[in-house]
């Protein structure tokens, strides 16, 4: 509280868990084997970001109809995203990551659901009054301190799902709270609401293969509310209960859409010694407990990997490669391995050779045995590297990576020894082999080293996608805190008391 005004003060959300020391000796356990006391020992904490489409006739910043789902295509637009310097002369890390993917972004347009606003060709209309009224009603149900004027902001959206590269959003209320009572969990307290916004929805993704991603624009611009809680949810079961509560409050108005894609929730998770990681697009509350449980132990296992790397004396300097040029021509840690593996019996590598692709081998100093260390159920640490390669380098062949910590797959013992000798690798090192088009392999090599260096810090700040089996995979680097700035195209809208 501000003592001068007796009003709540909104503090920036913490990026790291308030408990800085990880509990490395806590054994990995399944979801059903954990008690609330166990999660407290782990330092588990979570918050929710719940997005729900509103029932309105029109979209938020234009007068196209809302709620139509189409298959017909009248036109296509092709775009590329490029990073630009901020006013401080800095690049956003998320923008740089998306630029490295070299994506072609295709938008499928249908004339009945889209206009020149959606394709960033005309300024926005005034905000839809019906959407504003519905959102204000929901904000009051959440006990929020509503604003006296709505100011539209631009929130950077760099994955291509919004053609402008930003999402127009208006803060509607701050510092709310609602009763949070779940008798079977022993919960009887309040759930704090950090902020509540009205914003435009993004496109529907159709496909994402290699360097080409395709979106439909029928959903683009539909009114959407975002409810963000404080990290008050202390067990995975509380995360599920909190998500259901927020949905029930909004649905009580009868003004939110139902059905596939109409409500989506993201959850932020951290444990002691870890940092906030966002799991995106969880469509069903029942999936939240297993996803957040597995993320908690993923972070704990990453912290165990960090501790072992530090014990071995591995430093970032031992994993550095030049930022320009082909890495296999610039660094002794990387070699072009195609000539060494010409007679390889491993079919994916033989196929890569037939396509005249590049095969690179790289030395991860001090990582011996750690690439098979489990991070999620059935998922080794090597997947952390492979996910970065898959998303950023856009290698489409499966598989595209093997490593020497698994000795009975891919290469023979003699071939692994030959690569290790060429790289001057020692017993405590790991050798990683990647293959694909030369430009993509160049990106992939640098991403493997970048992710290996991040392992020295523990848990990287990132957004992860959820999978049906309860595990997650890398989606993008977590955007920076300065991703919002004023939208000079939209005048303020007064909110009467």
Helices and strands as residue ranges (DSSP letters): G 31-33, H 36-42, E 45-53, E 75-79, H 93-100, E 104-109, H 129-141, E 145-146, E 149-150, E 152-156, E 166-182, G 183-185, E 187-200, E 204-209, E 212-216, E 223-229, H 236-251, E 263-270, E 277-282, G 285-287, H 288-311, G 316-319, H 327-330, E 334-336, G 339-341, H 347-354, E 358-364, G 370-372, E 374-376, E 379-380, H 382-388, I 389-393, E 401-403, H 413-423, E 430-436, H 438-454, E 462-466, E 472-477, E 484-486, E 493-494
